[in-house]
């Protein structure tokens, strides 16, 4: 009985975690991306080379 309860709780926790990550991923970040210039014409540059982070 205890093992079944732990499996159910583990499954519920996994579903809640996946849902939280999905909501965070879709609900955050910039909006209206059309207002930003394309990278090729943007006057803003990174302070380091693009392939070195």
Secondary structure, DSSP 8 states (H G I E B T S, - for coil): -HHHHHHHHHHHHHHHHHHHHHHHHHH-S-S-GGGS--TTT-S---SS-TT--
